[in-house]
Amino acid sequence: MPGDEEALVCLRHDLWPDTSVAAHRAEVDAIVADRPRSTLPLVVFVAESEDRLIGFVEVGLRSHADGCDPSRPCGFLEGWYVEPSFQKRGIGRALVARAEAWCRSQGCTEMASDTWIDREESQRAHEALGFEVVDRCVNYFKRLT
């Protein structure tokens, strides 16, 4: 991945546009330097076409996740994205398969993920790869003054 950092920043921004490019750049720099935001392991696998990045999966370990055995860490699909012009070609499936293999190599027997409630295409993609809906919720926030 060395040399692909800026392309990864762009792909991450495509997936998470509400986060600034500068924040994505800082996260990618931290991951490349092996200092991810988590104290648990986190890795990124990428897909390339004609020597350029077209997709990525970011996977890490979590101490727990909804639907998973709370007595052991599990893998968590933190982010998964393939450029629209390359979707529906098995690239996303291959990225997730690589993430699953990494999770198994870390001793995980389960993997979890999440997506936004209005991202129906993402939900269908997860379900096509064997993920099961565990819960649906609405998150609230209140600023305390």
Kinemage of the C-alpha trace (Angstrom):
@kinemage 1
@onewidth
@group {chain A} dominant
@subgroup {mainchain}
@vectorlist {calphas} color= white
{ca met a 1} P 0.000 0.000 0.000
{ca pro a 2} L 2.897 2.465 0.289
{ca gly a 3} L 2.333 5.162 -2.297
{ca asp a 4} L -1.423 4.494 -2.427
{ca glu a 5} L -2.290 6.557 0.630
{ca glu a 6} L -3.855 9.470 -1.250
{ca ala a 7} L -5.975 7.133 -3.382
{ca leu a 8} L -7.169 5.415 -0.210
{ca val a 9} L -8.029 8.802 1.299
{ca cys a 10} L -10.205 9.516 -1.756
{ca leu a 11} L -11.964 6.136 -1.574
{ca arg a 12} L -12.608 6.596 2.148
{ca his a 13} L -14.056 10.041 1.448
{ca asp a 14} L -16.346 8.516 -1.200
{ca leu a 15} L -17.637 6.073 1.434
{ca trp a 16} L -17.769 8.540 4.330
{ca pro a 17} L -18.289 11.992 2.733
{ca asp a 18} L -19.294 13.638 6.005
{ca thr a 19} L -15.737 13.230 7.276
{ca ser a 20} L -13.211 15.763 6.013
{ca val a 21} L -10.439 14.785 3.637
{ca ala a 22} L -7.955 15.976 6.267
{ca ala a 23} L -9.462 13.621 8.860
{ca his a 24} L -9.338 10.717 6.411
{ca arg a 25} L -5.707 11.567 5.621
{ca ala a 26} L -4.847 11.550 9.339
{ca glu a 27} L -6.514 8.142 9.804
{ca val a 28} L -4.762 6.638 6.774
{ca asp a 29} L -1.421 8.012 8.005
{ca ala a 30} L -2.059 6.432 11.416
{ca ile a 31} L -2.990 3.068 9.884
{ca val a 32} L 0.077 3.060 7.626
{ca ala a 33} L 2.254 3.919 10.644
{ca asp a 34} L 0.624 0.980 12.513
{ca arg a 35} L -1.011 3.358 15.006
{ca pro a 36} L -4.727 2.965 14.179
{ca arg a 37} L -7.389 4.708 16.263
{ca ser a 38} L -8.080 1.443 18.071
{ca thr a 39} L -5.883 -0.376 20.546
{ca leu a 40} L -6.970 -3.588 18.831
{ca pro a 41} L -5.520 -4.649 15.447
{ca leu a 42} L -6.861 -2.969 12.314
{ca val a 43} L -5.851 -3.621 8.698
{ca val a 44} L -6.804 -2.394 5.245
{ca phe a 45} L -6.907 -4.551 2.125
{ca val a 46} L -7.222 -2.905 -1.279
{ca ala a 47} L -8.361 -3.846 -4.763
{ca glu a 48} L -6.526 -2.538 -7.807
{ca ser a 49} L -7.239 -2.287 -11.509
{ca glu a 50} L -4.632 -1.101 -13.976
{ca asp a 51} L -2.329 -0.019 -11.134
{ca arg a 52} L -4.860 2.165 -9.314
{ca leu a 53} L -6.984 1.569 -6.245
{ca ile a 54} L -10.638 0.878 -6.944
{ca gly a 55} L -11.782 -0.452 -3.595
{ca phe a 56} L -10.871 -1.288 -0.028
{ca val a 57} L -11.986 -3.103 3.050
{ca glu a 58} L -10.976 -1.958 6.515
{ca val a 59} L -11.311 -4.660 9.133
{ca gly a 60} L -10.380 -4.768 12.769
{ca leu a 61} L -10.949 -6.595 15.986
{ca arg a 62} L -13.488 -5.428 18.536
{ca ser a 63} L -13.951 -6.562 22.092
{ca his a 64} L -17.643 -7.114 21.329
{ca ala a 65} L -20.301 -6.474 18.689
{ca asp a 66} L -24.068 -6.870 18.604
{ca gly a 67} L -25.048 -10.441 17.828
{ca cys a 68} L -21.599 -11.880 18.562
{ca asp a 69} L -20.446 -13.962 21.510
{ca pro a 70} L -19.652 -11.355 24.192
{ca ser a 71} L -17.016 -13.581 25.799
{ca arg a 72} L -14.515 -13.224 22.949
{ca pro a 73} L -13.285 -10.614 20.473
{ca cys a 74} L -14.756 -10.611 16.994
{ca gly a 75} L -13.828 -9.247 13.620
{ca phe a 76} L -15.569 -6.079 12.527
{ca leu a 77} L -15.945 -4.777 9.003
{ca glu a 78} L -15.235 -1.107 9.669
{ca gly a 79} L -15.507 0.002 6.053
{ca trp a 80} L -16.054 -1.589 2.663
{ca tyr a 81} L -16.144 0.259 -0.640
{ca val a 82} L -15.715 -0.402 -4.345
{ca glu a 83} L -15.944 2.369 -6.938
{ca pro a 84} L -19.409 2.267 -8.548
{ca ser a 85} L -18.064 1.500 -12.041
{ca phe a 86} L -16.392 -1.640 -10.643
{ca gln a 87} L -19.280 -2.879 -8.483
{ca lys a 88} L -21.167 -6.113 -9.163
{ca arg a 89} L -18.022 -7.847 -10.453
{ca gly a 90} L -17.131 -9.816 -7.300
{ca ile a 91} L -14.507 -7.332 -6.120
{ca gly a 92} L -16.377 -6.478 -2.917
{ca arg a 93} L -16.958 -10.178 -2.253
{ca ala a 94} L -13.224 -10.867 -2.680
{ca leu a 95} L -12.315 -8.011 -0.328
{ca val a 96} L -14.689 -9.297 2.338
{ca ala a 97} L -13.355 -12.842 1.887
{ca arg a 98} L -9.844 -11.495 2.530
{ca ala a 99} L -11.132 -9.677 5.624
{ca glu a 100} L -12.768 -12.890 6.865
{ca ala a 101} L -9.521 -14.825 6.377
{ca trp a 102} L -7.635 -12.190 8.366
{ca cys a 103} L -10.228 -12.377 11.166
{ca arg a 104} L -9.880 -16.170 11.291
{ca ser a 105} L -6.085 -15.765 11.467
{ca gln a 106} L -6.648 -13.573 14.535
{ca gly a 107} L -8.621 -16.365 16.214
{ca cys a 108} L -12.086 -14.969 15.493
{ca thr a 109} L -15.044 -17.230 14.923
{ca glu a 110} L -17.451 -14.379 14.188
{ca met a 111} L -17.483 -11.151 12.233
{ca ala a 112} L -19.879 -8.217 12.443
{ca ser a 113} L -20.582 -5.076 10.475
{ca asp a 114} L -23.036 -2.230 10.296
{ca thr a 115} L -24.487 0.201 7.791
{ca trp a 116} L -26.912 3.087 7.787
{ca ile a 117} L -30.605 2.284 7.842
{ca asp a 118} L -31.200 4.154 4.576
{ca arg a 119} L -28.401 2.358 2.698
{ca glu a 120} L -30.519 -0.451 1.288
{ca glu a 121} L -27.936 -1.427 -1.350
{ca ser a 122} L -25.336 -1.871 1.387
{ca gln a 123} L -27.775 -3.949 3.412
{ca arg a 124} L -28.437 -6.198 0.408
{ca ala a 125} L -24.690 -6.561 -0.216
{ca his a 126} L -24.106 -7.590 3.413
{ca glu a 127} L -26.949 -10.101 3.300
{ca ala a 128} L -25.681 -11.539 -0.009
{ca leu a 129} L -22.413 -12.341 1.781
{ca gly a 130} L -24.128 -14.137 4.647
{ca phe a 131} L -24.435 -11.350 7.215
{ca glu a 132} L -27.668 -11.467 9.230
{ca val a 133} L -29.566 -8.502 10.628
{ca val a 134} L -29.152 -8.455 14.404
{ca asp a 135} L -30.920 -5.244 15.363
{ca arg a 136} L -32.157 -1.939 14.016
{ca cys a 137} L -31.901 1.172 16.109
{ca val a 138} L -32.045 4.931 15.981
{ca asn a 139} L -29.174 6.714 17.712
{ca tyr a 140} L -29.819 9.980 19.540
{ca phe a 141} L -27.569 12.811 20.646
{ca lys a 142} L -28.152 15.684 23.047
{ca arg a 143} L -25.635 18.399 23.831
{ca leu a 144} L -25.424 19.102 27.534
{ca thr a 145} L -24.843 22.713 28.470
